[in-house]
Amino acid sequence: MTQRRGLFITLDGPSGVGKSTTIEALRTEMIERGIVVRQTVEPSTSKLGVFTRENANSIHGHALACLVMADPVRAHRARDQAVAQGW
């Protein structure tokens, strides 16, 4: 029998559609069911991620795409650490 190691759930969408509300409801439900939850955010909470988030409405096109793509390195490291720990 294969042991189930976990789930990787992502939620994406434009501003103001209820992502944070949905994530919190899902997180609460999973914890109540005894499921361990590790929550991340992109852009991350790094300096680059914070800058990107704060300026996302004023930076457009390739400049915004480059900022968004540069930040996941930190998030991917966190994910890789979680996988290595058996999440």
All heavy atoms as an XYZ file, in Angstrom:
662
protein
N       0.844     -1.175      0.000
C       0.000      0.000      0.000
C       0.891      1.241      0.000
O       1.849      1.326      0.748
C      -0.917     -0.022      1.218
C      -1.787      1.212      1.311
S      -2.926      1.166      2.699
C      -4.253      0.255      1.945
N       0.564      2.224     -0.801
C       1.312      3.471     -0.877
C       0.867      4.409      0.230
O      -0.330      4.630      0.421
C       1.094      4.148     -2.246
O       1.472      3.246     -3.272
C       1.904      5.417     -2.354
N       1.843      4.949      0.945
C       1.525      5.897      2.010
C       1.280      7.273      1.419
O       2.055      7.752      0.598
C       2.666      5.975      3.009
C       2.368      6.894      4.165
C       3.517      6.950      5.151
O       4.528      6.305      4.983
N       3.350      7.738      6.185
N       0.216      7.900      1.807
C      -0.111      9.246      1.346
C       0.698     10.250      2.137
O       0.633     10.292      3.361
C      -1.599      9.495      1.535
C      -2.062     10.770      0.953
C      -3.550     10.828      1.010
N      -4.004     12.105      0.533
C      -5.236     12.491      0.561
N      -6.165     11.687      1.025
N      -5.586     13.658      0.115
N       1.479     11.077      1.435
C       2.379     12.002      2.107
C       1.760     13.364      2.353
O       2.183     14.087      3.229
C       3.648     12.173      1.291
C       4.492     10.928      1.308
C       5.763     11.145      0.614
N       6.452     12.279      1.224
C       7.706     12.586      1.029
N       8.420     11.839      0.247
N       8.253     13.629      1.582
N       0.815     13.785      1.576
C       0.245     15.102      1.792
C      -0.409     15.661      0.553
O      -0.511     14.999     -0.463
N      -0.830     16.891      0.661
C      -1.490     17.601     -0.426
C      -0.747     18.898     -0.699
O      -0.203     19.506      0.226
C      -2.925     17.961     -0.042
C      -3.864     16.832      0.311
C      -5.147     17.391      0.903
C      -4.175     16.025     -0.935
N      -0.770     19.324     -1.934
C      -0.256     20.638     -2.292
C      -1.416     21.355     -2.964
O      -1.835     20.983     -4.058
C       0.942     20.522     -3.237
C       1.570     21.847     -3.557
C       2.389     22.482     -2.638
C       1.346     22.461     -4.778
C       2.974     23.711     -2.925
C       1.923     23.684     -5.089
C       2.742     24.303     -4.158
N      -1.962     22.344     -2.296
C      -3.131     23.065     -2.796
C      -2.723     24.491     -3.101
O      -2.076     25.141     -2.284
C      -4.273     23.067     -1.746
C      -4.668     21.634     -1.406
C      -5.454     23.879     -2.244
C      -5.611     21.536     -0.224
N      -3.090     24.989     -4.275
C      -2.815     26.385     -4.595
C      -4.127     27.095     -4.901
O      -5.079     26.494     -5.362
C      -1.858     26.540     -5.800
O      -2.582     26.530     -7.002
C      -0.845     25.446     -5.836
N      -4.136     28.365     -4.630
C      -5.308     29.188     -4.916
C      -4.813     30.484     -5.527
O      -3.943     31.145     -4.959
C      -6.091     29.457     -3.631
C      -7.419     30.162     -3.780
C      -8.381     29.337     -4.615
C      -8.017     30.431     -2.421
N      -5.338     30.832     -6.669
C      -4.887     32.025     -7.381
C      -6.105     32.769     -7.923
O      -7.153     32.172     -8.142
C      -3.971     31.613     -8.534
C      -3.192     32.782     -9.111
O      -3.212     33.873     -8.511
O      -2.554     32.598    -10.155
N      -5.955     34.056     -8.136
C      -7.036     34.851     -8.695
C      -6.765     36.326     -8.525
O      -5.836     36.718     -7.823
N      -7.581     37.143     -9.164
C      -7.379     38.591     -9.082
C      -7.734     39.142     -7.701
O      -8.355     38.464     -6.880
C      -8.333     39.140    -10.156
C      -9.372     38.095    -10.315
C      -8.702     36.783    -10.020
N      -7.341     40.360     -7.466
C      -7.611     41.019     -6.179
C      -9.108     41.119     -5.916
O      -9.900     41.366     -6.830
C      -7.021     42.434     -6.182
O      -5.627     42.392     -6.305
N      -9.471     40.919     -4.668
C     -10.844     41.173     -4.248
C     -11.854     40.074     -4.506
O     -13.050     40.296     -4.348
N     -11.412     38.858     -4.870
C     -12.376     37.802     -5.164
C     -12.603     36.838     -4.000
O     -13.387     35.905     -4.128
C     -11.984     36.998     -6.437
C     -11.988     37.895     -7.650
C     -10.654     36.297     -6.261
N     -11.896     37.077     -2.883
C     -12.119     36.240     -1.705
C     -11.090     35.147     -1.483
O     -11.368     34.168     -0.782
N      -9.905     35.288     -2.065
C      -8.869     34.263     -1.881
C      -8.504     34.098     -0.414
O      -8.453     32.975      0.087
C      -7.610     34.608     -2.680
C      -7.785     34.579     -4.184
C      -6.498     34.910     -4.901
C      -5.899     36.240     -4.529
N      -6.657     37.430     -4.924
N      -8.246     35.194      0.270
C      -7.843     35.122      1.683
C      -8.939     34.490      2.531
O      -8.657     33.667      3.416
C      -7.503     36.508      2.217
O      -6.385     37.031      1.546
N     -10.169     34.847      2.275
C     -11.302     34.276      3.012
C     -11.407     32.783      2.762
O     -11.591     31.984      3.688
C     -12.611     34.976      2.588
O     -12.483     36.372      2.842
C     -13.806     34.413      3.340
N     -11.268     32.386      1.499
C     -11.344     30.968      1.140
C     -10.197     30.182      1.758
O     -10.398     29.089      2.302
C     -11.329     30.812     -0.390
O     -12.432     31.526     -0.934
C     -11.391     29.357     -0.806
N      -8.997     30.745      1.693
C      -7.826     30.072      2.263
C      -8.006     29.872      3.759
O      -7.724     28.797      4.291
C      -6.537     30.867      1.956
C      -6.208     30.746      0.473
C      -5.382     30.403      2.827
C      -5.142     31.718     -0.007
N      -8.462     30.892      4.454
C      -8.632     30.779      5.904
C      -9.698     29.744      6.254
O      -9.531     28.958      7.199
C      -8.980     32.130      6.530
C      -9.000     32.112      8.038
C      -7.717     31.608      8.677
O      -6.613     31.843      8.144
O      -7.815     30.944      9.734
N     -10.794     29.705      5.493
C     -11.845     28.714      5.747
C     -11.319     27.297      5.505
O     -11.586     26.378      6.299
C     -13.057     28.996      4.858
N     -10.568     27.109      4.429
C      -9.996     25.799      4.118
C      -8.981     25.388      5.179
O      -8.974     24.250      5.650
C      -9.343     25.826      2.732
C      -8.669     24.534      2.278
C      -9.660     23.387      2.229
C      -8.016     24.743      0.921
N      -8.134     26.326      5.569
C      -7.121     26.062      6.597
C      -7.786     25.634      7.904
O      -7.384     24.650      8.526
C      -6.276     27.323      6.801
C      -5.185     27.191      7.812
C      -4.428     28.542      7.902
N      -3.454     28.499      8.950
C      -3.707     28.677     10.235
N      -4.932     28.953     10.631
N      -2.752     28.601     11.129
N      -8.802     26.370      8.321
C      -9.516     26.051      9.556
C     -10.146     24.666      9.478
O     -10.031     23.867     10.416
C     -10.598     27.121      9.829
O      -9.951     28.388      9.974
C     -11.399     26.796     11.076
N     -10.798     24.367      8.370
C     -11.443     23.062      8.189
C     -10.428     21.926      8.252
O     -10.669     20.893      8.893
C     -12.187     23.029      6.850
C     -12.886     21.722      6.550
C     -14.071     21.431      7.452
O     -14.668     22.376      7.998
O     -14.410     20.234      7.606
N      -9.306     22.110      7.597
C      -8.282     21.061      7.582
C      -7.706     20.837      8.974
O      -7.526     19.692      9.402
C      -7.185     21.408      6.581
C      -7.681     21.347      5.143
S      -6.450     21.880      3.945
C      -5.422     20.412      3.884
N      -7.426     21.908      9.690
C      -6.889     21.785     11.047
C      -7.897     21.100     11.954
O      -7.538     20.231     12.763
C      -6.474     23.172     11.597
C      -5.228     23.668     10.851
C      -6.233     23.119     13.100
C      -4.860     25.104     11.136
N      -9.190     21.441     11.830
C     -10.229     20.802     12.641
C     -10.317     19.304     12.367
O     -10.706     18.532     13.237
C     -11.581     21.469     12.388
C     -11.691     22.847     13.012
C     -12.981     23.560     12.668
O     -13.801     23.017     11.889
O     -13.171     24.688     13.174
N      -9.919     18.894     11.157
C      -9.920     17.468     10.796
C      -8.603     16.782     11.144
O      -8.393     15.628     10.802
C     -10.204     17.300      9.311
C     -11.612     17.681      8.924
C     -11.815     17.537      7.446
N     -13.143     17.939      7.062
C     -13.873     17.313      6.159
N     -13.398     16.268      5.524
N     -15.076     17.751      5.867
N      -7.716     17.519     11.804
C      -6.454     16.938     12.224
C      -5.379     16.910     11.151
O      -4.379     16.208     11.283
N      -5.560     17.687     10.101
C      -4.584     17.744      9.008
C      -3.594     18.864      9.303
O      -3.987     19.988      9.601
C      -5.300     17.985      7.665
C      -6.282     16.844      7.380
C      -4.291     18.140      6.532
C      -7.214     17.095      6.206
N      -2.321     18.553      9.213
C      -1.281     19.549      9.431
C      -1.232     20.457      8.205
O      -1.216     19.988      7.066
C       0.087     18.876      9.649
C       1.172     19.918      9.811
C       0.029     17.961     10.863
N      -1.211     21.755      8.445
C      -1.249     22.734      7.359
C       0.015     23.582      7.401
O       0.409     24.064      8.454
C      -2.491     23.652      7.488
C      -2.478     24.749      6.436
C      -3.762     22.829      7.397
N       0.613     23.760      6.250
C       1.741     24.684      6.103
C       1.337     25.666      5.010
O       1.173     25.280      3.856
C       3.004     23.940      5.720
C       4.176     24.867      5.550
C       5.426     24.087      5.191
N       6.518     24.986      4.966
C       7.578     25.066      5.748
N       7.667     24.292      6.807
N       8.533     25.913      5.463
N       1.178     26.907      5.377
C       0.680     27.927      4.451
C       1.815     28.827      3.986
O       2.629     29.273      4.787
C      -0.393     28.757      5.159
C      -1.081     29.746      4.280
C      -2.226     30.432      5.018
O      -2.780     29.898      5.966
N      -2.564     31.615      4.579
N       1.881     29.063      2.683
C       2.851     29.993      2.116
C       2.103     31.032      1.297
O       0.902     30.900      1.057
C       3.875     29.276      1.214
O       3.195     28.714      0.091
C       4.614     28.191      1.964
N       2.824     32.027      0.866
C       2.214     33.090      0.070
C       3.205     33.532     -0.996
O       4.410     33.518     -0.774
C       1.781     34.275      0.967
C       2.971     34.887      1.662
C       1.023     35.318      0.187
N       2.702     33.851     -2.166
C       3.523     34.421     -3.241
C       2.816     35.662     -3.749
O       1.615     35.615     -3.990
C       3.699     33.414     -4.379
C       4.665     32.313     -4.042
C       4.997     31.446     -5.227
O       5.007     31.963     -6.365
O       5.225     30.263     -5.029
N       3.478     36.748     -3.948
C       4.868     36.949     -3.590
C       5.083     36.673     -2.114
O       4.190     36.845     -1.298
C       5.152     38.403     -3.923
C       4.081     38.837     -4.853
C       2.902     37.960     -4.539
N       6.310     36.261     -1.772
C       6.634     35.874     -0.404
C       6.698     37.092      0.515
O       6.417     38.213      0.108
C       7.979     35.142     -0.395
O       9.028     36.074     -0.640
N       7.123     36.850      1.729
C       7.279     37.939      2.693
C       8.704     38.498      2.690
O       9.052     39.297      3.558
C       6.917     37.462      4.110
O       7.718     36.319      4.426
C       5.438     37.110      4.206
N       9.507     38.086      1.709
C      10.852     38.648      1.562
C      10.747     40.120      1.158
O       9.672     40.600      0.782
C      11.635     37.886      0.493
O      11.111     38.161     -0.797
N      11.858     40.835      1.201
C      11.837     42.243      0.795
C      11.336     42.390     -0.635
O      10.543     43.282     -0.939
C      13.225     42.865      0.940
C      13.644     43.067      2.367
C      15.023     43.691      2.456
C      15.445     43.837      3.903
N      16.776     44.431      4.037
N      11.782     41.500     -1.523
C      11.346     41.560     -2.918
C       9.856     41.248     -3.030
O       9.124     41.910     -3.769
C      12.156     40.594     -3.782
C      11.773     40.555     -5.262
C      11.913     41.934     -5.908
C      12.628     39.539     -5.993
N       9.397     40.264     -2.280
C       7.981     39.914     -2.307
C       7.091     41.039     -1.810
O       6.056     41.349     -2.398
N       7.502     41.670     -0.718
C       6.739     42.795     -0.161
C       6.706     43.953     -1.154
O       5.657     44.550     -1.405
C       7.324     43.239      1.197
C       6.693     44.534      1.670
C       7.133     42.138      2.239
N       7.863     44.261     -1.754
C       7.924     45.325     -2.756
C       6.979     45.015     -3.923
O       6.220     45.877     -4.374
C       9.358     45.497     -3.272
C       9.467     46.502     -4.384
C       9.589     47.854     -4.102
C       9.433     46.098     -5.712
C       9.674     48.782     -5.129
C       9.523     47.018     -6.747
C       9.642     48.362     -6.453
N       7.024     43.793     -4.398
C       6.175     43.389     -5.524
C       4.703     43.542     -5.180
O       3.918     44.102     -5.950
C       6.481     41.940     -5.931
O       7.869     41.844     -6.284
C       5.637     41.500     -7.108
N       4.330     43.054     -4.007
C       2.923     43.136     -3.583
C       2.467     44.585     -3.444
O       1.381     44.960     -3.879
C       2.765     42.397     -2.253
C       1.342     42.221     -1.800
C       1.271     41.453     -0.498
N       1.906     40.151     -0.570
C       1.336     39.064     -1.081
N       0.135     39.135     -1.572
N       1.968     37.919     -1.091
N       3.315     45.426     -2.834
C       2.940     46.826     -2.611
C       2.854     47.630     -3.905
O       2.168     48.652     -3.958
C       3.950     47.487     -1.670
C       3.834     46.998     -0.237
C       4.922     47.547      0.665
O       5.879     48.180      0.163
O       4.823     47.326      1.891
N       3.553     47.194     -4.948
C       3.600     47.960     -6.191
C       2.926     47.268     -7.372
O       3.044     47.731     -8.503
C       5.058     48.282     -6.536
C       5.665     49.227     -5.527
O       5.405     50.419     -5.558
N       6.433     48.691     -4.598
N       2.208     46.196     -7.111
C       1.614     45.402     -8.187
C       0.595     46.179     -9.024
O       0.377     45.854    -10.189
C       0.970     44.144     -7.622
N      -0.004     47.194     -8.452
C      -0.993     47.964     -9.217
C      -0.367     49.097    -10.026
O      -1.041     49.705    -10.851
C      -2.069     48.527     -8.284
C      -2.952     47.434     -7.727
O      -3.196     46.428     -8.387
N      -3.411     47.606     -6.507
N       0.919     49.371     -9.785
C       1.558     50.464    -10.527
C       2.668     49.979    -11.468
O       3.125     50.738    -12.308
C       2.117     51.513     -9.563
O       3.065     50.931     -8.699
N       3.112     48.747    -11.309
C       4.117     48.169    -12.209
C       3.397     47.193    -13.128
O       2.594     46.385    -12.670
C       5.221     47.451    -11.400
C       5.928     48.434    -10.477
C       6.216     46.778    -12.336
C       6.915     47.799     -9.528
N       3.700     47.254    -14.408
C       2.956     46.435    -15.377
C       3.890     45.695    -16.317
O       5.090     45.957    -16.365
C       2.005     47.331    -16.179
C       1.080     48.129    -15.325
N      -0.003     47.590    -14.682
C       1.108     49.439    -14.973
C      -0.615     48.526    -13.982
N       0.036     49.664    -14.141
N       3.302     44.806    -17.099
C       4.014     44.134    -18.183
C       5.207     43.317    -17.729
O       5.180     42.647    -16.710
N       6.269     43.420    -18.528
C       7.464     42.624    -18.278
C       8.103     42.926    -16.929
O       8.658     42.031    -16.285
C       8.487     42.818    -19.405
C       8.066     42.182    -20.683
N       7.676     42.921    -21.767
C       7.960     40.883    -21.033
C       7.345     42.101    -22.745
N       7.509     40.859    -22.323
N       8.056     44.173    -16.497
C       8.664     44.535    -15.208
C       7.990     43.782    -14.064
O       8.664     43.204    -13.202
C       8.578     46.045    -14.984
N       6.664     43.752    -14.055
C       5.942     43.024    -13.019
C       6.195     41.523    -13.141
O       6.417     40.838    -12.134
C       4.442     43.323    -13.095
C       3.567     42.623    -12.060
C       4.018     42.965    -10.636
C       2.103     42.990    -12.268
N       6.187     41.008    -14.357
C       6.438     39.582    -14.566
C       7.805     39.183    -14.022
O       7.949     38.129    -13.380
C       6.333     39.239    -16.050
N       8.810     40.005    -14.265
C      10.158     39.708    -13.771
C      10.201     39.697    -12.244
O      10.839     38.825    -11.640
C      11.167     40.713    -14.319
S      11.515     40.495    -16.074
N       9.528     40.643    -11.607
C       9.493     40.679    -10.151
C       8.796     39.439     -9.591
O       9.278     38.813     -8.642
C       8.777     41.938     -9.654
C       9.537     43.244     -9.805
C       8.616     44.422     -9.493
C      10.759     43.260     -8.910
N       7.680     39.087    -10.184
C       6.917     37.938     -9.716
C       7.724     36.653     -9.886
O       7.740     35.781     -9.012
C       5.555     37.853    -10.429
C       4.854     36.541    -10.133
C       4.672     39.028    -10.017
N       8.408     36.517    -10.996
C       9.183     35.305    -11.260
C      10.455     35.241    -10.419
O      10.953     34.155    -10.130
C       9.527     35.196    -12.739
C       8.312     34.949    -13.611
S       7.303     33.536    -13.077
C       8.479     32.208    -13.285
N      11.009     36.366    -10.029
C      12.238     36.372     -9.237
C      11.975     35.947     -7.792
O      12.839     35.363     -7.150
C      12.872     37.760     -9.261
N      10.810     36.217     -7.274
C      10.513     35.960     -5.866
C      10.320     34.487     -5.508
O      10.689     34.090     -4.409
C       9.280     36.763     -5.445
C       9.020     36.654     -3.957
O       9.944     36.965     -3.178
O       7.922     36.237     -3.585
N       9.779     33.619     -6.384
C       9.490     32.249     -5.962
C      10.693     31.424     -5.505
O      10.516     30.400     -4.874
C       8.847     31.606     -7.188
C       8.242     32.733     -7.923
C       9.193     33.890     -7.697
N      11.894     31.871     -5.782
C      13.060     31.115     -5.324
C      12.967     30.875     -3.827
O      13.171     29.774     -3.340
C      14.368     31.853     -5.700
C      15.561     31.210     -5.039
C      14.531     31.888     -7.203
N      12.610     31.900     -3.089
C      12.479     31.771     -1.638
C      11.345     30.810     -1.284
O      11.488     29.941     -0.431
C      12.230     33.137     -1.007
C      12.125     33.088      0.498
C      11.929     34.511      1.058
N      11.884     34.500      2.475
C      10.799     34.218      3.193
N       9.683     33.905      2.601
N      10.834     34.235      4.508
N      10.218     30.955     -1.944
C       9.073     30.087     -1.668
C       9.396     28.640     -2.015
O       9.014     27.719     -1.295
C       7.852     30.563     -2.451
N      10.112     28.422     -3.102
C      10.463     27.060     -3.505
C      11.421     26.423     -2.505
O      11.329     25.231     -2.244
C      11.057     27.056     -4.904
C      10.044     27.379     -5.954
N      10.329     27.375     -7.282
C       8.731     27.719     -5.878
C       9.255     27.698     -7.974
N       8.280     27.924     -7.126
N      12.333     27.210     -1.941
C      13.226     26.678     -0.908
C      12.418     26.208      0.294
O      12.678     25.148      0.854
C      14.244     27.728     -0.490
C      15.328     27.934     -1.509
C      16.396     28.875     -0.984
N      17.301     29.223     -2.062
C      17.823     30.416     -2.244
N      17.545     31.391     -1.417
N      18.640     30.646     -3.245
N      11.436     27.002      0.701
C      10.584     26.625      1.832
C       9.809     25.346      1.511
O       9.685     24.449      2.348
C       9.624     27.756      2.180
N       9.289     25.247      0.284
C       8.561     24.041     -0.123
C       9.475     22.823     -0.110
O       9.112     21.767      0.383
C       7.990     24.233     -1.524
C       7.184     23.019     -2.005
C       7.132     22.907     -3.512
N       8.481     22.768     -4.033
C       8.862     23.213     -5.222
N       8.019     23.822     -6.004
N      10.099     23.046     -5.638
N      10.684     22.977     -0.640
C      11.633     21.869     -0.682
C      11.998     21.399      0.719
O      12.124     20.199      0.972
C      12.888     22.264     -1.458
C      12.624     22.458     -2.949
O      11.552     22.015     -3.426
O      13.474     23.049     -3.620
N      12.141     22.340      1.652
C      12.436     21.979      3.039
C      11.263     21.201      3.643
O      11.466     20.226      4.354
C      12.728     23.220      3.871
C      14.062     23.850      3.561
C      14.258     25.183      4.275
O      13.309     25.775      4.774
N      15.496     25.655      4.313
N      10.059     21.643      3.349
C       8.875     20.956      3.868
C       8.782     19.546      3.318
O       8.490     18.594      4.055
C       7.610     21.757      3.523
N       9.039     19.378      2.037
C       8.992     18.039      1.426
C      10.057     17.147      2.047
O       9.808     15.994      2.365
C       9.166     18.140     -0.115
C       9.390     16.765     -0.728
C       7.954     18.817     -0.742
N      11.255     17.693      2.260
C      12.342     16.925      2.859
C      11.977     16.480      4.274
O      12.428     15.428      4.744
C      13.627     17.745      2.865
N      11.153     17.261      4.959
C      10.741     16.940      6.318
C       9.531     16.006      6.343
O       9.028     15.668      7.393
C      10.425     18.219      7.097
C      11.628     19.089      7.318
C      11.254     20.463      7.872
O      10.085     20.764      8.115
N      12.252     21.312      8.063
N       9.055     15.622      5.150
C       7.948     14.675      5.077
C       6.565     15.277      5.068
O       5.586     14.612      5.314
N       6.468     16.566      4.765
C       5.149     17.205      4.706
C       4.373     16.649      3.581
O       4.487     16.561      2.524
C       5.306     18.715      4.570
C       5.628     19.351      5.871
C       6.803     19.255      6.545
C       4.790     20.183      6.668
N       6.750     19.979      7.691
C       5.534     20.549      7.800
C       3.499     20.625      6.529
C       5.006     21.355      8.784
C       2.984     21.434      7.511
C       3.742     21.786      8.631
